[in-house]
Amino acid sequence: MFLITEKKELAPKVSLMKIKAPYIVKHAKPGQFVILRVEELGERIPMTITEANQIDGNVTIIFQEVGATTHKLNQLNVGDFLHDFVGPLGKATHLEGLKKVAVIGGGVGCAIAYPVAKALHDQNTIVHSIIGFRNKDLIFLEEEFKACSDLTIVTTDDGSNGNKGFVTDALKKLLENGETYDEVMTIGPLPMMKFVSLTTKPYGIKTIVSMNPVMIDGTGMCGGCRVSVGNEMKFACVDGPEFDGHLVDFDEAIRRNQMYAPFEKKQFEENCNLLKEIKHVQ
């Protein structure tokens, strides 16, 4: 059992949670993730490690309530326990030798992009951060990105923060103005990562994407997290989660993710109805 030591809302349906897990903290590196279960018979879901605090032994995760399991997770509070919390899993982000990097996050993917930006900053790499959200009310970690970036651009789809556009618009403008990067690292929705990769390809800039498909065991045995990379089948949990964005078959990955949408919707509705029944009885 793993104790929840802190929880706070960062934006509507987006929460930060700290879990006591000193053994995971001891080995965790940027880019790695954990797999958790809220309850004994619950679904196993991956969560990227936002921070691993070596002093207090807490692992920080940031998640968006989008389905049945994240809904259950968001019902927990400080003092409650998670049934399982396993990690660190996956390969750590390659940071060595990078002098100048653009880090691009979209929505809740910014929670994954932030520790990468911070680790790069801590090794004196020049960091340009571009983070995008649907509207200004959903913006989070803006100050944290500014603190570890030489340049920070925040975009919103509707322009409600005064800077309308997508992260690809901001990236394209920087590239057209002559900015060059050793690498671009992008983390967020699959369509966003696809178009970031398409934007950088004509410039020949290596682009790393963080894939987050359905995972079950986290050891490469179930095959649920398979992705096609350069005409080869890879497993995101052990070969990734980071891959060369110019080689990923995003269209296939998007189709695979959509396969589970009807089931996820049904589970979410059943879970919400059950909670309503419990509250009614109480």
N, C-alpha and C positions, 0 to 999 in steps of 0.2 A: 504494500500500500504506500502511496506517495502523497505527502502532505502538500496542499495548496497553501502557500504562505502569503500570497498577494494577488489581488485581482482588481482591475480597473477598466472602465470603458474608454476606448480611444476615439471611437466614432460610432454612429448607430450600427449595431450588430457586429462591431469589431472590438474584441477584448484582448487585453494583455493579462497573462497569468504566469505566476512564478511557482515552480514546483521544487520541493526539496529533493535533490538527487545528486549528492556529492560525488558518487562514483562516476556518473555520466560527466559531470563538470570536469573531473580530473583529466578526461581524455578528449573532450569535445573541441572541435576546430570549426572555423567559419565554413559554411556550406553544408555541414552535416545535419542530420535530422534524427528525430526519435519517432517511435511508433507507440501509441497509447491506446488504452481501453478505459472507458469511463466506468464500466461495470463488468462483472465476470463473463456474462454472455453477450457483451457488446461487440460492436464492430471495431476492428483494428484500423486506425487511421494514422498517416504520417503527419508530422509537424516539424518544420524546420526550426532549429535552435536559433533564436534571436540573440540570446546572450547566455554565456555560461560563467557565472560569478565564482571565481576561485576563492573568494573570501568567505562568503556565506553559504556556498554550496547549492545555490539556487539556479535552476534552468528557466529561462524566460521563453515563452512562446506567445505569438500573437496570431489570433485566428478570427475568421469571419463566420458567423452563424449562417450556414447555407443549406444544411441538411439535418437529418435526424440526429446524427451523432454529435455534431457541433452544437446543435440545440441543447442536447442533454449536457454537454460539457459546459455550456454557458449558464446552466442552472446551478452549477456548483459555485461555492464561495469559499472564502478563507476559512481554514479549519476542516474542510472536507478533504476527501482522499480520492485519488485516481487508483483504479485497480492495477493497471500495468503502465509502465513508463520505461521503455527499453531504448537503449542507444549508448553512445552515438553510432549512427548507421550512415552508410554511403561514404563516398570519397570527399575529402576536404577540398575547398577551392584552391586552385593553384595560384599563388600570389608572387612567387619569387621572380625577381628580375624585371618586374613591370614598373615602368617609369611614369606612365601617364595612361589613365583608364577612365572610360565613361561607364558609370554604373546607372542602369535604367530600371526603375521599378514601376509596376502598375498595380494600383489598388492594394490589396492585402499582400501582394508580392513585395511591397516595400519593406515588409517585416523581414523578408529574406535578404533583400538587397542591402539593408542597413548594416548588418554585421560585416558584410563584404567590404562596403565603403569604409567602415571604421578600421578594419584590419589593414586595408591599403593605406589609409591615412597614417596609421601608427607606424608603418614602415617607410614613411616619407614619399609615398607615391602621390603624384598629382591626380586628384580625383575631381571629375566633373559629374555631378549627380543630376539626373532628370527623373522626376517622379510625377506620375499622373493619376488623377482621380476623376470620378464622374462629376462631382461638384465639390464646392468648398467645405461643406459640412462633413465630408468623408475624409478630409485631409488629416493625416497623422504622421508623426515623426519628422515633421518639417524642420523643427529646430535642431533635432539630432543630426539630420543630414547636413544642415548648414554648418554645424560644429566640426564635421569631419570632411568637408568638401571645399575645394578651392573655388568651385562654381556650383550653385544649386539653382535649378530651374523647376518650378512647380506649375504643372498645367492642369486644367480642368476641361472636361468635354464641353461643358456649357458656358465656360468663361466666367463663372461666378466668383472666381478669385482674381479676376482682372487679366488672366492669361489664358485665353481660349485656344484649344487645340489638343492634339495628341502628342505623346512622347516622341513619336516618329517625326512630327513636324519640327520639334525643337532640335532633335538630333540632326535632321537633314539641314537645318539652317546653320548649325555649328560646322558641319562638314563642308557645306558650300562656302563658308567664310574662312576655310583653310585650317580648321582644327584637325589634328591628327592624333591617333591613339594607338598604343601598343595592343590594346584589347578593348572591346565593348562587352560588358557583362549585363545581361538583361533577365529580369525575373518578373513574371506576372502571368496574365491570361495567355493561353496558347496563341490566339490570333495576334495579340500584341507582340509576342516574341517572334512570331513568323514575320511580321512586317518590319520589325527592327532588323532582323537578319537580312531581309530583302533590301533594306536601306543601306546597310554597310557593305553588302556584297560587291557592288560596283567599285568601291574604294579599296577592296582587298584587305579590310580590317577584320582580324580574327574576332569572332563573336561567340560568346559562351552563353548558353541558355540553361536554365534550371528546370528540369522536367518534373512534374508532380502527378503522374498517373495513379490509377487505383493500385494500392499496395495491400498485401495481406500479411506475408510472413517477414518481409524485409531482408531475406537472405538469398533471393534469386531462385528459390525452389518452386514457387507457385506459378510464376510466369505472368502474373496479372499486370505487372508494370512494364511489360516489354514495349520497346520503341524501336523504330527503324532509323538507323543512323548510317548514312553512306551505304545503303543497300545491305547492311548487316543488322541482325537483331541484337539489341542490347537490353539489359535489365536495369531500369533506373535505380533500383535499390542498391545494387552492388557495383555496376559499371558507372553509375552517375552519382547524384542526380544531374550533374552538369555535362553538357555535350556541346560539340561544335554546331552552332545554329545553322550554318550553311549546309550541313549534311543531314539534319533532322527532317524526317517526313512529317511535317506539321499537319497536313491534311488527314493522314491516317490517324495521327494522335487525336485530332479533334473528333473524328468519327468514332473512335473507340470511347472517348469520354462521354459522347452523347448517348451511347448505348445504355448507360446506366441511369440516365435522367428520369425515365418513368418509374423505375424501381425506387430511386432516391426520393422522388416526390411522394410516392405511396407511403414509404417508411416515415417520412416527415409528418404527413397528415395523421397517420396512426399514432405517432408519438405525441403530437399536440392534442389529439382527442383523448388519449389516455391521461395526460396531465390535467385536462379540464375535468375529467371524471374524478380524479383523485382530489382535486381542490373542492369539487362539489360535495364529496363525501365528508371532507374535513369541515 
